[in-house]
Structure formats: structure tokens, C-alpha cells
Amino acid sequence: MANPFFGIITNPASSLRLATVQYGQLLRPYPQYTGIGAFRKPSGNSIYHSFTLRLEKRFSHGLSMLFSYTASKLIDDVSQQVNFLGAAASNAKQDFYNRAAERSISAQDVSQRLVISGNYDLPFGRNRMFLSHAPAALDFVLGGWQVNGIATFSTGTPIQIGNGQNALNIFSANQRASATGTDPYVGGAVSDRLTHYFNQSAFVQSGNFVIGTLGRFLPNVRGIGQNNIDASLFKNFRVKEKINAQFRGEAFNLVNHPYWNNPGTTINDLANFGIITTKGGQRRIMQLGLKLIF
């Protein structure tokens, strides 16, 4: 269309310097502006509910245990843009005139998390329940052992489906895919659904001028959670009154539980959509060490 700002706006970097302009530009509330820049603007609404349970057994007879469980739900209409805090750039709104449509489960929501840790001084050796009067040589071998462990289990963070294009033509930064009405959730072990982590037929790409019906994040499909056990075995050797040598055997991911990367989530990436193609995380690591405490 003919540009009413032609000859008025002369900024060489602006499209409004040209004789013609997009029709949609003239439908904007302030058509003399093509955009407004803002960096990590402090805006948004969120609500968080949680239930926490903590059980602790302090040292008695050489045993200490801690059980911590959290069930929670975080809902917001804008999420952060820093990768290490969760899915980034998720605050690109689909419709700037309908803020309520942005409300969904948060990118950072972890619905359940259980952590169990414990330390146990084995009851063998001098001044212990068994072999309390053992000779020095036997106590040197059997006494002073300690086992430790920490187990962590948690759900993954919600998945965001990418539309693969932005054909809204309303100058928004994002266009979401649409739902077909089919439930996307697929249960079972991850290893049994590597090629169909979720039901791919539950989504369809939104086309020209179509506002996608999906929320920012799926309410019932999450990425890979955490299932990890670390353990260690210590042996303390009393060298002198104020000097102690400690042998340490440590194992991370003790049972070598497989870790998978999240599936592809862009709807028009057919080779990867809903498919897990790579492993991630940490394989089992075992290490030995010697520590001198004085």
C-alpha cells in the first residue's frame, strides 16, 4: 500500500522510508513504529503451590538419614530467557492482545522431586558394636568404614511444541502449533517409546493467519526426568591424634542408569519430531582417592 509516512520518516534502516508499506503495518495501533526493543523486561504473572515432606534421622548408632519430597505446580504467563534455568525464549507471545492465552504450566515446573541420602558408620572395630576389643591389626583392616549414598528422582520439565514457522502475519514473534484433539501423552518406559515419546498425531502445524491452539507448554507431557544414585565408601585411618587419612571409593550414577536427551519438538522436523535420537547425561563414573585430614 501507499506509505503515508513516505518522506516524513527518512531513517535509512526503517522500512517506513519507502513509498509502499505492508498493509498490516498500517493496522497497528502506532503504525509509525515498526517495533519496540526491550531486554528481559520485568513483566509476568506466576503462581506456585507445593507440598513438602522432610524426615530426618540424626546420627545414632552410626546412622544418619534424610528423606525429602516435594510435589509442586508452577504456572505462569512468561518464562525466563536463560538456558540453564529451563526452556529459553518462551516468553515470545503469540498474540500481544491476549495475554491470558499465554498462561500455562511453567518451563521451570518440576512436579515431583524425591531425594534420599544417608551415612552409616559400619559397626565394626574398636569402640563399635562388633569387634570392639579387636587387636590393632584387625581394627586397622575392619574398623573405620563408612558408607554413604544419595538417590535423586524427579520428573522432567514440560515440553514445548514448536510450529516450525510463523505465518500469523501480525508481527508477533511466535506462532504455536494447534491440537487435533488426540491426547499426546504416551506412558511406559522411555526405552520403549524412543520413536514415539509422545503421540505425534496430537499436533498439526498452524498455517497462514491461524492462531495456534496449543498452550506455551504441554500440561501432561514432560521431558526426561532424573533417576540417579551416587554412593561412596570411606575408610578412616587414624595416623596420629590430630591426623587422619581417609581412603575414598566413589561412584556416580552407581547403577549406570541410561540418560536420554529430550525428543525433537518442532512439528515440521519429521526426522526428529517426537523421537529421541541421542543419549545424554552422565554414565557411571568410579574413582578412588586418598584424603589427609589434619
N, C-alpha and C positions, 0 to 999 in steps of 0.2 A: 504494500500500500504506500501511498504518498506519505512522506515523513513530515509531520507538522513542525518538527524541530530542525529541519534542514536549514542550515545557515545560521541557526541560533546556537546549537551545540556543535562545536568545532574541534573537540578533543580528538586527535588522530587515533586514539586507542578505543574510541567508542563507536559502536555500530550506528548510533543516532546521528552521526555526522553525514550519513549517506542520504541520498534523495528518496529512497524507499526503505521501508522497515516492516518487520513481521507484524501481521495483524494482531497476534496475541500480545505483543509488546504494548500496543495502544489500549488493550483491555485491562492493563494493570492499574491498580489504584493510583500509582505515581509513575506514569509512563515515561517521565523524563529521566528515570533512573533504570539502569539495566540490572542493578544488584547492589546489595549492601554487604560489606565484609565484616565478619566478627570472628574472633578467635576464642574458642572454648567459652562461649558466653554462659554465665551462671544462671541458667533457667531450667526449670523442670519441676515435676512433682513425683513423689515416691511415697510408698507406704510399706512398712516391714513388720511382719508378725513372726514370732518364733516361740518355740518351746525348747527349753534346755534342761538337761538332766546331768548331774555330776555326782558320781560315787567315788569315794576315796578311802583307801585303807593305808594308813601311815605305817611306818616301819614297826613291825612286831614280829619277833622270831625270824628276823631277816627278810621279811616280805613287805613290799610296798606295791599298791595297785591304784590305778586311776582310770576311771571309766567316764567318758564324756560324750554326750549325744545331743545333737541339735537338729530339730525339724523346723523349717522356716519357709517363708514365702516373701519375695521382694517383687513388688510391682512398681513400674514407673512409666513415664511417657517420654523419657530421654535417657540414653545411656552414654557413658564416657567415650572418649576417643583414644584412650591409651591402651595399646595392645595387651600389655601384661596384666591388665585388670579385666580382661574379657574381650568379647567381640567389639571391634572398634568401628568408628564412623557410623554407628547405628542410630544416631540422632538426626540423620538426614530425613527430613519429614517428607511424606508423600503428598500431603495436602496441607499447606500452610493455613488454610481457613478452617480446618477441622482438627484442632489439637487433640480432641478426645479420641480420635481414631488411632493415635499413637500409643495409647495406653495398652500395655501388655505385661506379661512376665518379663522381668529384667534380664539383661545379658549376663548379669553377675549372680543370678539366683542359684544357690545350691540348696536343694530342698531337704536333703538329709546328709548328715555327716556324723560318723562314729569313729572315735579314737580311743583305743585301749592301750595302756602302757603299764609296764611292770618291771620291778627289780627284785631279785631274790638272791640273798647270800646263802649259798648252799650250806647245810648244817653239818659240815664235816671239818674236823680239825680241832685244834686246841680252843677251849672255851666255847665250843659248839655242842649241839645236842648229841652228835655221834663223834667218837674218837676224841673226846675232849682231853684225854690224857695220853694222846698218841705221842710217841717219841718224835724228836725234832725232825729226823729224816722223813718219817711218814707224813708228818704235818706239812713239810715242805712240798710234798707231792700232792696230797689230797686236800689240804686246807687252803683257805683264802680264795675260793672260787665264787664267782658271781655271774648270774645270767640276767640279761636284760632284753626287753623286746618292746616294740611299738607297732601296732596294727592300725591302719587308717583305711576307712571305707567311706566313700561319698559318691553322691550322684553327680553327673556332669551338668554343665550349664546348658541352657536352652539353645536350640538350633534356629538359625535364621535362614530362610529360603530366599535366594537371590533370583530376580526375574530375568536377569541376563540382558536387559535393555531398558531404556527409559523412553517410552513412546507416548508419555502423557501430554507433552507439548504445552505444559502450563508453567514451565520454568522451574519446576521442583527438582530437587537433587536426587530423587529416588522414586521408582515405581515398583510396587510389590507385586508378586505373583498372586494368583487367585486360587481359591479352593474349589474342588469339584464336588465336595460333599462326602467323599470317602475318608474314613479315619486313617491318618498317616501312621499311627502307632503300629509297630511290629514288635512283639515280645520275643523272649528267648535269648540264648547266649549270643554274644557278639560274633563268635566264630561261626555260628550257623546262619548269619544274615549279612555276611560281608558284601554281597552283591545286592542286597535289598535291606539296608539298615532301617529304612522307613519305606512306606508304601509310596512309590514314585507317582502312581496314578492319582494320588490325592491332590496333585497340583497341576495347574495349567498356566502357561505364560500369558500375562496380560498384554493385550495389543494396544493399538493406537487409541488414545483418549480414554482408556479404561483404567479406572482407579482399582487397584488390586484389592481383593477382599481379605487377604491374609493379614494377620497382625504382624507386628515387628518381629516377634519370636513365637515359635510354636509352643502351645501350652502343655503338650503331652509328649513331645519328642525332645530328648536331650542328647548331648554329645557323650563321649566316653567318660565314665566316672573313674574314681580312684579305688584301687584294690591292692594294697601294698602291706607287706610285713617286713620290718627290719629287725634284726636280732644281733646280739653280741654276747661274747663270753670273755670274762675278765679273770685274771689270776694275779693276786697281790702277793708280792714277796717283801717281807719286812727285812730290809738290809740293816738299818740301824734304827734307833728310837725315832728319829725325825726324817728318815729317808725310806721311801717305799718305791719299789719297782713294780710296774704293772704290765703284764702281758695282755694284749687285746686281740681277740679274733672277732671281726665284724662282717656282717653280711647284709647287703642292701637288696631289697626285693628277694627275700630269702627263698620263696617257693618258685621264683622265676616266672611269675605271672605275666602273661603277654599283655603288652600295651599297644593299643591301636590308635592311629590318628583318626580324627573325625572324618565322616564321609563327605563327598562333594555335595555342595548345597546350591549350585547355580543350575537353574532348571533347564537351560538350553545346552548345558555341557553334558551331552548324553553319555559320553565315555566315563564320566565320573559321578554323575548325579545319583545320590543315594548309595554310592559304592565306596567301600573302604579299600584303598589301594596300597597303603603303606603302614608299617608299624612305627611306633614312636616310643617315647618314654625311655625308661632305664632298664636294661637287662640286669640279671643278677650279677652283683659285684661282691667279691670276697677279698678281704685284706687282713693282714697281720701287722701288728705294731708293738712297740715297746715304749713305755712311758715312765719317766723318772719323776717322782713327786718328792719335793723336799721343802 
